[in-house]
Every structure is written in C-alpha cells, then in structure tokens.
Amino acid sequence: MQTFEVDRVDRIADVLSGVATAKGLIGYGPLARRVDTRPDFLSQPLGKVSRRAFDKGSPCGAP
C-alpha cells in the first residue's frame, strides 16, 4: 500500500470516528471532499477502514 493511500485511509477513519462520536451522518460526497478525493474512489479505502476495524475487534469505521 502506498503512503498517500495509508494517509487517506487514516483520514477517512478519523472523519468517520468524529461523525460517529457526534452521532451524525456523512454522505460519500462530503466524505470525499474532506479527504480530497472523488466519491467513486472511496470503495477501496472504506474497505480498508472496515477491515482494520474488524481486525481490531472494533465496530466498522472505528479507528
């Protein structure tokens, strides 16, 4: 995995954690803008966020 991709996965996890902590919702468009990508490029990083959380025994999206 390339460094910029790891950074983006970390940033997505942080954004999702903040949104969940605030008991909020975020769509693909706003999430993509927050991490400087396009909504149609989120599937792989979101999969990695979910996999990382699963491997740690955390809820999906938890950092």
mmCIF file of the N, C-alpha and C atoms, coordinates in Angstrom:
data_MODEL
# 
_entry.id   MODEL 
# 
loop_
_atom_site.group_PDB 
_atom_site.id 
_atom_site.type_symbol 
_atom_site.label_atom_id 
_atom_site.label_alt_id 
_atom_site.label_comp_id 
_atom_site.label_asym_id 
_atom_site.label_entity_id 
_atom_site.label_seq_id 
_atom_site.pdbx_PDB_ins_code 
_atom_site.Cartn_x 
_atom_site.Cartn_y 
_atom_site.Cartn_z 
_atom_site.occupancy 
_atom_site.B_iso_or_equiv 
_atom_site.pdbx_formal_charge 
_atom_site.auth_seq_id 
_atom_site.auth_comp_id 
_atom_site.auth_asym_id 
_atom_site.auth_atom_id 
_atom_site.pdbx_PDB_model_num 
ATOM 1   N N  . MET A 1 1  ? 0.857   -1.175 0.000  1.00 0.00 ? 1  MET A N  1 
ATOM 2   C CA . MET A 1 1  ? 0.000   0.000  0.000  1.00 0.00 ? 1  MET A CA 1 
ATOM 3   C C  . MET A 1 1  ? 0.904   1.238  0.000  1.00 0.00 ? 1  MET A C  1 
ATOM 4   N N  . GLN A 1 2  ? 0.561   2.217  -0.795 1.00 0.00 ? 2  GLN A N  1 
ATOM 5   C CA . GLN A 1 2  ? 1.365   3.416  -0.895 1.00 0.00 ? 2  GLN A CA 1 
ATOM 6   C C  . GLN A 1 2  ? 1.078   4.360  0.259  1.00 0.00 ? 2  GLN A C  1 
ATOM 7   N N  . THR A 1 3  ? 2.073   5.212  0.574  1.00 0.00 ? 3  THR A N  1 
ATOM 8   C CA . THR A 1 3  ? 1.968   6.119  1.717  1.00 0.00 ? 3  THR A CA 1 
ATOM 9   C C  . THR A 1 3  ? 0.739   7.017  1.635  1.00 0.00 ? 3  THR A C  1 
ATOM 10  N N  . PHE A 1 4  ? 0.467   7.621  0.470  1.00 0.00 ? 4  PHE A N  1 
ATOM 11  C CA . PHE A 1 4  ? -0.685  8.523  0.373  1.00 0.00 ? 4  PHE A CA 1 
ATOM 12  C C  . PHE A 1 4  ? -1.983  7.772  0.601  1.00 0.00 ? 4  PHE A C  1 
ATOM 13  N N  . GLU A 1 5  ? -2.019  6.491  0.228  1.00 0.00 ? 5  GLU A N  1 
ATOM 14  C CA . GLU A 1 5  ? -3.226  5.692  0.433  1.00 0.00 ? 5  GLU A CA 1 
ATOM 15  C C  . GLU A 1 5  ? -3.428  5.396  1.921  1.00 0.00 ? 5  GLU A C  1 
ATOM 16  N N  . VAL A 1 6  ? -2.344  5.090  2.630  1.00 0.00 ? 6  VAL A N  1 
ATOM 17  C CA . VAL A 1 6  ? -2.426  4.846  4.073  1.00 0.00 ? 6  VAL A CA 1 
ATOM 18  C C  . VAL A 1 6  ? -2.905  6.112  4.773  1.00 0.00 ? 6  VAL A C  1 
ATOM 19  N N  . ASP A 1 7  ? -2.351  7.259  4.377  1.00 0.00 ? 7  ASP A N  1 
ATOM 20  C CA . ASP A 1 7  ? -2.765  8.526  4.963  1.00 0.00 ? 7  ASP A CA 1 
ATOM 21  C C  . ASP A 1 7  ? -4.250  8.776  4.714  1.00 0.00 ? 7  ASP A C  1 
ATOM 22  N N  . ARG A 1 8  ? -4.710  8.491  3.506  1.00 0.00 ? 8  ARG A N  1 
ATOM 23  C CA . ARG A 1 8  ? -6.125  8.704  3.180  1.00 0.00 ? 8  ARG A CA 1 
ATOM 24  C C  . ARG A 1 8  ? -7.003  7.760  4.012  1.00 0.00 ? 8  ARG A C  1 
ATOM 25  N N  . VAL A 1 9  ? -6.592  6.524  4.176  1.00 0.00 ? 9  VAL A N  1 
ATOM 26  C CA . VAL A 1 9  ? -7.350  5.573  4.998  1.00 0.00 ? 9  VAL A CA 1 
ATOM 27  C C  . VAL A 1 9  ? -7.416  6.076  6.443  1.00 0.00 ? 9  VAL A C  1 
ATOM 28  N N  . ASP A 1 10 ? -6.303  6.566  6.964  1.00 0.00 ? 10 ASP A N  1 
ATOM 29  C CA . ASP A 1 10 ? -6.287  7.127  8.326  1.00 0.00 ? 10 ASP A CA 1 
ATOM 30  C C  . ASP A 1 10 ? -7.215  8.332  8.426  1.00 0.00 ? 10 ASP A C  1 
ATOM 31  N N  . ARG A 1 11 ? -7.180  9.202  7.423  1.00 0.00 ? 11 ARG A N  1 
ATOM 32  C CA . ARG A 1 11 ? -8.033  10.389 7.441  1.00 0.00 ? 11 ARG A CA 1 
ATOM 33  C C  . ARG A 1 11 ? -9.499  10.011 7.369  1.00 0.00 ? 11 ARG A C  1 
ATOM 34  N N  . ILE A 1 12 ? -9.833  9.031  6.539  1.00 0.00 ? 12 ILE A N  1 
ATOM 35  C CA . ILE A 1 12 ? -11.225 8.577  6.450  1.00 0.00 ? 12 ILE A CA 1 
ATOM 36  C C  . ILE A 1 12 ? -11.675 8.012  7.790  1.00 0.00 ? 12 ILE A C  1 
ATOM 37  N N  . ALA A 1 13 ? -10.826 7.193  8.410  1.00 0.00 ? 13 ALA A N  1 
ATOM 38  C CA . ALA A 1 13 ? -11.169 6.615  9.711  1.00 0.00 ? 13 ALA A CA 1 
ATOM 39  C C  . ALA A 1 13 ? -11.392 7.715  10.743 1.00 0.00 ? 13 ALA A C  1 
ATOM 40  N N  . ASP A 1 14 ? -10.553 8.746  10.722 1.00 0.00 ? 14 ASP A N  1 
ATOM 41  C CA . ASP A 1 14 ? -10.714 9.862  11.665 1.00 0.00 ? 14 ASP A CA 1 
ATOM 42  C C  . ASP A 1 14 ? -12.021 10.609 11.432 1.00 0.00 ? 14 ASP A C  1 
ATOM 43  N N  . VAL A 1 15 ? -12.335 10.872 10.172 1.00 0.00 ? 15 VAL A N  1 
ATOM 44  C CA . VAL A 1 15 ? -13.580 11.578 9.850  1.00 0.00 ? 15 VAL A CA 1 
ATOM 45  C C  . VAL A 1 15 ? -14.783 10.748 10.305 1.00 0.00 ? 15 VAL A C  1 
ATOM 46  N N  . LEU A 1 16 ? -14.774 9.459  9.979  1.00 0.00 ? 16 LEU A N  1 
ATOM 47  C CA . LEU A 1 16 ? -15.902 8.599  10.354 1.00 0.00 ? 16 LEU A CA 1 
ATOM 48  C C  . LEU A 1 16 ? -16.042 8.493  11.869 1.00 0.00 ? 16 LEU A C  1 
ATOM 49  N N  . SER A 1 17 ? -14.923 8.443  12.557 1.00 0.00 ? 17 SER A N  1 
ATOM 50  C CA . SER A 1 17 ? -14.964 8.378  14.018 1.00 0.00 ? 17 SER A CA 1 
ATOM 51  C C  . SER A 1 17 ? -15.587 9.654  14.590 1.00 0.00 ? 17 SER A C  1 
ATOM 52  N N  . GLY A 1 18 ? -15.178 10.797 14.057 1.00 0.00 ? 18 GLY A N  1 
ATOM 53  C CA . GLY A 1 18 ? -15.739 12.064 14.523 1.00 0.00 ? 18 GLY A CA 1 
ATOM 54  C C  . GLY A 1 18 ? -17.226 12.169 14.258 1.00 0.00 ? 18 GLY A C  1 
ATOM 55  N N  . VAL A 1 19 ? -17.629 11.740 13.085 1.00 0.00 ? 19 VAL A N  1 
ATOM 56  C CA . VAL A 1 19 ? -19.051 11.781 12.728 1.00 0.00 ? 19 VAL A CA 1 
ATOM 57  C C  . VAL A 1 19 ? -19.843 10.842 13.647 1.00 0.00 ? 19 VAL A C  1 
ATOM 58  N N  . ALA A 1 20 ? -19.300 9.652  13.885 1.00 0.00 ? 20 ALA A N  1 
ATOM 59  C CA . ALA A 1 20 ? -19.991 8.691  14.757 1.00 0.00 ? 20 ALA A CA 1 
ATOM 60  C C  . ALA A 1 20 ? -20.068 9.198  16.195 1.00 0.00 ? 20 ALA A C  1 
ATOM 61  N N  . THR A 1 21 ? -18.990 9.812  16.665 1.00 0.00 ? 21 THR A N  1 
ATOM 62  C CA . THR A 1 21 ? -18.973 10.362 18.024 1.00 0.00 ? 21 THR A CA 1 
ATOM 63  C C  . THR A 1 21 ? -20.057 11.427 18.184 1.00 0.00 ? 21 THR A C  1 
ATOM 64  N N  . ALA A 1 22 ? -20.248 12.220 17.138 1.00 0.00 ? 22 ALA A N  1 
ATOM 65  C CA . ALA A 1 22 ? -21.270 13.264 17.160 1.00 0.00 ? 22 ALA A CA 1 
ATOM 66  C C  . ALA A 1 22 ? -22.661 12.711 16.834 1.00 0.00 ? 22 ALA A C  1 
ATOM 67  N N  . LYS A 1 23 ? -22.730 11.380 16.631 1.00 0.00 ? 23 LYS A N  1 
ATOM 68  C CA . LYS A 1 23 ? -23.981 10.710 16.267 1.00 0.00 ? 23 LYS A CA 1 
ATOM 69  C C  . LYS A 1 23 ? -24.577 11.311 14.984 1.00 0.00 ? 23 LYS A C  1 
ATOM 70  N N  . GLY A 1 24 ? -23.681 11.629 14.064 1.00 0.00 ? 24 GLY A N  1 
ATOM 71  C CA . GLY A 1 24 ? -24.098 12.244 12.808 1.00 0.00 ? 24 GLY A CA 1 
ATOM 72  C C  . GLY A 1 24 ? -24.035 11.274 11.650 1.00 0.00 ? 24 GLY A C  1 
ATOM 73  N N  . LEU A 1 25 ? -24.286 11.816 10.488 1.00 0.00 ? 25 LEU A N  1 
ATOM 74  C CA . LEU A 1 25 ? -24.221 11.064 9.238  1.00 0.00 ? 25 LEU A CA 1 
ATOM 75  C C  . LEU A 1 25 ? -23.351 11.846 8.267  1.00 0.00 ? 25 LEU A C  1 
ATOM 76  N N  . ILE A 1 26 ? -22.695 11.132 7.359  1.00 0.00 ? 26 ILE A N  1 
ATOM 77  C CA . ILE A 1 26 ? -21.939 11.793 6.300  1.00 0.00 ? 26 ILE A CA 1 
ATOM 78  C C  . ILE A 1 26 ? -22.118 10.977 5.026  1.00 0.00 ? 26 ILE A C  1 
ATOM 79  N N  . GLY A 1 27 ? -22.356 11.666 3.943  1.00 0.00 ? 27 GLY A N  1 
ATOM 80  C CA . GLY A 1 27 ? -22.529 11.006 2.649  1.00 0.00 ? 27 GLY A CA 1 
ATOM 81  C C  . GLY A 1 27 ? -21.183 10.828 1.951  1.00 0.00 ? 27 GLY A C  1 
ATOM 82  N N  . TYR A 1 28 ? -21.217 10.105 0.847  1.00 0.00 ? 28 TYR A N  1 
ATOM 83  C CA . TYR A 1 28 ? -19.992 9.872  0.087  1.00 0.00 ? 28 TYR A CA 1 
ATOM 84  C C  . TYR A 1 28 ? -19.390 11.177 -0.435 1.00 0.00 ? 28 TYR A C  1 
ATOM 85  N N  . GLY A 1 29 ? -20.220 12.080 -0.926 1.00 0.00 ? 29 GLY A N  1 
ATOM 86  C CA . GLY A 1 29 ? -19.726 13.345 -1.461 1.00 0.00 ? 29 GLY A CA 1 
ATOM 87  C C  . GLY A 1 29 ? -18.988 14.172 -0.422 1.00 0.00 ? 29 GLY A C  1 
ATOM 88  N N  . PRO A 1 30 ? -19.628 14.454 0.718  1.00 0.00 ? 30 PRO A N  1 
ATOM 89  C CA . PRO A 1 30 ? -18.939 15.223 1.754  1.00 0.00 ? 30 PRO A CA 1 
ATOM 90  C C  . PRO A 1 30 ? -17.692 14.509 2.299  1.00 0.00 ? 30 PRO A C  1 
ATOM 91  N N  . LEU A 1 31 ? -17.764 13.200 2.442  1.00 0.00 ? 31 LEU A N  1 
ATOM 92  C CA . LEU A 1 31 ? -16.584 12.453 2.911  1.00 0.00 ? 31 LEU A CA 1 
ATOM 93  C C  . LEU A 1 31 ? -15.445 12.573 1.904  1.00 0.00 ? 31 LEU A C  1 
ATOM 94  N N  . ALA A 1 32 ? -15.756 12.410 0.642  1.00 0.00 ? 32 ALA A N  1 
ATOM 95  C CA . ALA A 1 32 ? -14.734 12.512 -0.398 1.00 0.00 ? 32 ALA A CA 1 
ATOM 96  C C  . ALA A 1 32 ? -14.082 13.891 -0.396 1.00 0.00 ? 32 ALA A C  1 
ATOM 97  N N  . ARG A 1 33 ? -14.883 14.933 -0.244 1.00 0.00 ? 33 ARG A N  1 
ATOM 98  C CA . ARG A 1 33 ? -14.320 16.291 -0.204 1.00 0.00 ? 33 ARG A CA 1 
ATOM 99  C C  . ARG A 1 33 ? -13.406 16.474 1.006  1.00 0.00 ? 33 ARG A C  1 
ATOM 100 N N  . ARG A 1 34 ? -13.772 15.888 2.130  1.00 0.00 ? 34 ARG A N  1 
ATOM 101 C CA . ARG A 1 34 ? -12.951 16.023 3.348  1.00 0.00 ? 34 ARG A CA 1 
ATOM 102 C C  . ARG A 1 34 ? -11.601 15.346 3.222  1.00 0.00 ? 34 ARG A C  1 
ATOM 103 N N  . VAL A 1 35 ? -11.507 14.336 2.370  1.00 0.00 ? 35 VAL A N  1 
ATOM 104 C CA . VAL A 1 35 ? -10.234 13.616 2.209  1.00 0.00 ? 35 VAL A CA 1 
ATOM 105 C C  . VAL A 1 35 ? -9.626  13.824 0.827  1.00 0.00 ? 35 VAL A C  1 
ATOM 106 N N  . ASP A 1 36 ? -10.101 14.843 0.126  1.00 0.00 ? 36 ASP A N  1 
ATOM 107 C CA . ASP A 1 36 ? -9.542  15.246 -1.178 1.00 0.00 ? 36 ASP A CA 1 
ATOM 108 C C  . ASP A 1 36 ? -9.521  14.129 -2.214 1.00 0.00 ? 36 ASP A C  1 
ATOM 109 N N  . THR A 1 37 ? -10.663 13.523 -2.430 1.00 0.00 ? 37 THR A N  1 
ATOM 110 C CA . THR A 1 37 ? -10.785 12.515 -3.486 1.00 0.00 ? 37 THR A CA 1 
ATOM 111 C C  . THR A 1 37 ? -12.175 12.607 -4.098 1.00 0.00 ? 37 THR A C  1 
ATOM 112 N N  . ARG A 1 38 ? -12.458 11.713 -5.004 1.00 0.00 ? 38 ARG A N  1 
ATOM 113 C CA . ARG A 1 38 ? -13.784 11.645 -5.617 1.00 0.00 ? 38 ARG A CA 1 
ATOM 114 C C  . ARG A 1 38 ? -14.605 10.563 -4.924 1.00 0.00 ? 38 ARG A C  1 
ATOM 115 N N  . PRO A 1 39 ? -15.926 10.742 -4.858 1.00 0.00 ? 39 PRO A N  1 
ATOM 116 C CA . PRO A 1 39 ? -16.767 9.738  -4.204 1.00 0.00 ? 39 PRO A CA 1 
ATOM 117 C C  . PRO A 1 39 ? -16.608 8.336  -4.793 1.00 0.00 ? 39 PRO A C  1 
ATOM 118 N N  . ASP A 1 40 ? -16.379 8.249  -6.103 1.00 0.00 ? 40 ASP A N  1 
ATOM 119 C CA . ASP A 1 40 ? -16.251 6.928  -6.708 1.00 0.00 ? 40 ASP A CA 1 
ATOM 120 C C  . ASP A 1 40 ? -14.887 6.286  -6.449 1.00 0.00 ? 40 ASP A C  1 
ATOM 121 N N  . PHE A 1 41 ? -14.005 6.972  -5.733 1.00 0.00 ? 41 PHE A N  1 
ATOM 122 C CA . PHE A 1 41 ? -12.709 6.402  -5.350 1.00 0.00 ? 41 PHE A CA 1 
ATOM 123 C C  . PHE A 1 41 ? -12.683 5.986  -3.880 1.00 0.00 ? 41 PHE A C  1 
ATOM 124 N N  . LEU A 1 42 ? -13.822 5.955  -3.212 1.00 0.00 ? 42 LEU A N  1 
ATOM 125 C CA . LEU A 1 42 ? -13.853 5.649  -1.771 1.00 0.00 ? 42 LEU A CA 1 
ATOM 126 C C  . LEU A 1 42 ? -13.981 4.164  -1.453 1.00 0.00 ? 42 LEU A C  1 
ATOM 127 N N  . SER A 1 43 ? -14.357 3.343  -2.401 1.00 0.00 ? 43 SER A N  1 
ATOM 128 C CA . SER A 1 43 ? -14.667 1.951  -2.056 1.00 0.00 ? 43 SER A CA 1 
ATOM 129 C C  . SER A 1 43 ? -13.465 1.214  -1.460 1.00 0.00 ? 43 SER A C  1 
ATOM 130 N N  . GLN A 1 44 ? -12.299 1.314  -2.073 1.00 0.00 ? 44 GLN A N  1 
ATOM 131 C CA . GLN A 1 44 ? -11.130 0.610  -1.527 1.00 0.00 ? 44 GLN A CA 1 
ATOM 132 C C  . GLN A 1 44 ? -10.714 1.150  -0.162 1.00 0.00 ? 44 GLN A C  1 
ATOM 133 N N  . PRO A 1 45 ? -10.563 2.485  -0.019 1.00 0.00 ? 45 PRO A N  1 
ATOM 134 C CA . PRO A 1 45 ? -10.187 2.982  1.309  1.00 0.00 ? 45 PRO A CA 1 
ATOM 135 C C  . PRO A 1 45 ? -11.216 2.653  2.387  1.00 0.00 ? 45 PRO A C  1 
ATOM 136 N N  . LEU A 1 46 ? -12.516 2.724  2.045  1.00 0.00 ? 46 LEU A N  1 
ATOM 137 C CA . LEU A 1 46 ? -13.540 2.372  3.036  1.00 0.00 ? 46 LEU A CA 1 
ATOM 138 C C  . LEU A 1 46 ? -13.458 0.888  3.400  1.00 0.00 ? 46 LEU A C  1 
ATOM 139 N N  . GLY A 1 47 ? -13.157 0.049  2.432  1.00 0.00 ? 47 GLY A N  1 
ATOM 140 C CA . GLY A 1 47 ? -12.958 -1.365 2.713  1.00 0.00 ? 47 GLY A CA 1 
ATOM 141 C C  . GLY A 1 47 ? -11.802 -1.584 3.660  1.00 0.00 ? 47 GLY A C  1 
ATOM 142 N N  . LYS A 1 48 ? -10.732 -0.810 3.478  1.00 0.00 ? 48 LYS A N  1 
ATOM 143 C CA . LYS A 1 48 ? -9.562  -0.939 4.356  1.00 0.00 ? 48 LYS A CA 1 
ATOM 144 C C  . LYS A 1 48 ? -9.862  -0.436 5.760  1.00 0.00 ? 48 LYS A C  1 
ATOM 145 N N  . VAL A 1 49 ? -10.651 0.633  5.864  1.00 0.00 ? 49 VAL A N  1 
ATOM 146 C CA . VAL A 1 49 ? -11.069 1.127  7.183  1.00 0.00 ? 49 VAL A CA 1 
ATOM 147 C C  . VAL A 1 49 ? -11.876 0.044  7.896  1.00 0.00 ? 49 VAL A C  1 
ATOM 148 N N  . SER A 1 50 ? -12.815 -0.566 7.185  1.00 0.00 ? 50 SER A N  1 
ATOM 149 C CA . SER A 1 50 ? -13.646 -1.623 7.772  1.00 0.00 ? 50 SER A CA 1 
ATOM 150 C C  . SER A 1 50 ? -12.811 -2.831 8.165  1.00 0.00 ? 50 SER A C  1 
ATOM 151 N N  . ARG A 1 51 ? -11.875 -3.218 7.293  1.00 0.00 ? 51 ARG A N  1 
ATOM 152 C CA . ARG A 1 51 ? -11.030 -4.384 7.571  1.00 0.00 ? 51 ARG A CA 1 
ATOM 153 C C  . ARG A 1 51 ? -10.149 -4.133 8.797  1.00 0.00 ? 51 ARG A C  1 
ATOM 154 N N  . ARG A 1 52 ? -9.599  -2.937 8.872  1.00 0.00 ? 52 ARG A N  1 
ATOM 155 C CA . ARG A 1 52 ? -8.746  -2.576 10.007 1.00 0.00 ? 52 ARG A CA 1 
ATOM 156 C C  . ARG A 1 52 ? -9.550  -2.641 11.314 1.00 0.00 ? 52 ARG A C  1 
ATOM 157 N N  . ALA A 1 53 ? -10.768 -2.098 11.287 1.00 0.00 ? 53 ALA A N  1 
ATOM 158 C CA . ALA A 1 53 ? -11.622 -2.127 12.481 1.00 0.00 ? 53 ALA A CA 1 
ATOM 159 C C  . ALA A 1 53 ? -11.982 -3.563 12.844 1.00 0.00 ? 53 ALA A C  1 
ATOM 160 N N  . PHE A 1 54 ? -12.329 -4.373 11.856 1.00 0.00 ? 54 PHE A N  1 
ATOM 161 C CA . PHE A 1 54 ? -12.676 -5.776 12.093 1.00 0.00 ? 54 PHE A CA 1 
ATOM 162 C C  . PHE A 1 54 ? -11.507 -6.520 12.724 1.00 0.00 ? 54 PHE A C  1 
ATOM 163 N N  . ASP A 1 55 ? -10.308 -6.303 12.188 1.00 0.00 ? 55 ASP A N  1 
ATOM 164 C CA . ASP A 1 55 ? -9.119  -6.967 12.714 1.00 0.00 ? 55 ASP A CA 1 
ATOM 165 C C  . ASP A 1 55 ? -8.830  -6.599 14.159 1.00 0.00 ? 55 ASP A C  1 
ATOM 166 N N  . LYS A 1 56 ? -9.233  -5.373 14.553 1.00 0.00 ? 56 LYS A N  1 
ATOM 167 C CA . LYS A 1 56 ? -9.040  -4.926 15.943 1.00 0.00 ? 56 LYS A CA 1 
ATOM 168 C C  . LYS A 1 56 ? -10.230 -5.278 16.834 1.00 0.00 ? 56 LYS A C  1 
ATOM 169 N N  . GLY A 1 57 ? -11.272 -5.860 16.242 1.00 0.00 ? 57 GLY A N  1 
ATOM 170 C CA . GLY A 1 57 ? -12.465 -6.190 17.021 1.00 0.00 ? 57 GLY A CA 1 
ATOM 171 C C  . GLY A 1 57 ? -13.321 -4.994 17.324 1.00 0.00 ? 57 GLY A C  1 
ATOM 172 N N  . SER A 1 58 ? -13.150 -3.920 16.567 1.00 0.00 ? 58 SER A N  1 
ATOM 173 C CA . SER A 1 58 ? -13.910 -2.691 16.762 1.00 0.00 ? 58 SER A CA 1 
ATOM 174 C C  . SER A 1 58 ? -15.100 -2.655 15.815 1.00 0.00 ? 58 SER A C  1 
ATOM 175 N N  . PRO A 1 59 ? -16.075 -1.775 16.089 1.00 0.00 ? 59 PRO A N  1 
ATOM 176 C CA . PRO A 1 59 ? -17.153 -1.602 15.118 1.00 0.00 ? 59 PRO A CA 1 
ATOM 177 C C  . PRO A 1 59 ? -16.580 -1.089 13.803 1.00 0.00 ? 59 PRO A C  1 
ATOM 178 N N  . CYS A 1 60 ? -17.200 -1.403 12.700 1.00 0.00 ? 60 CYS A N  1 
ATOM 179 C CA . CYS A 1 60 ? -16.715 -0.927 11.393 1.00 0.00 ? 60 CYS A CA 1 
ATOM 180 C C  . CYS A 1 60 ? -16.647 0.586  11.392 1.00 0.00 ? 60 CYS A C  1 
ATOM 181 N N  . GLY A 1 61 ? -15.518 1.100  10.908 1.00 0.00 ? 61 GLY A N  1 
ATOM 182 C CA . GLY A 1 61 ? -15.314 2.538  10.858 1.00 0.00 ? 61 GLY A CA 1 
ATOM 183 C C  . GLY A 1 61 ? -14.611 3.099  12.075 1.00 0.00 ? 61 GLY A C  1 
ATOM 184 N N  . ALA A 1 62 ? -14.458 2.307  13.136 1.00 0.00 ? 62 ALA A N  1 
ATOM 185 C CA . ALA A 1 62 ? -13.747 2.806  14.310 1.00 0.00 ? 62 ALA A CA 1 
ATOM 186 C C  . ALA A 1 62 ? -12.256 2.789  14.035 1.00 0.00 ? 62 ALA A C  1 
ATOM 187 N N  . PRO A 1 63 ? -11.558 3.866  14.399 1.00 0.00 ? 63 PRO A N  1 
ATOM 188 C CA . PRO A 1 63 ? -10.107 3.898  14.131 1.00 0.00 ? 63 PRO A CA 1 
ATOM 189 C C  . PRO A 1 63 ? -9.332  2.932  14.988 1.00 0.00 ? 63 PRO A C  1 
# 
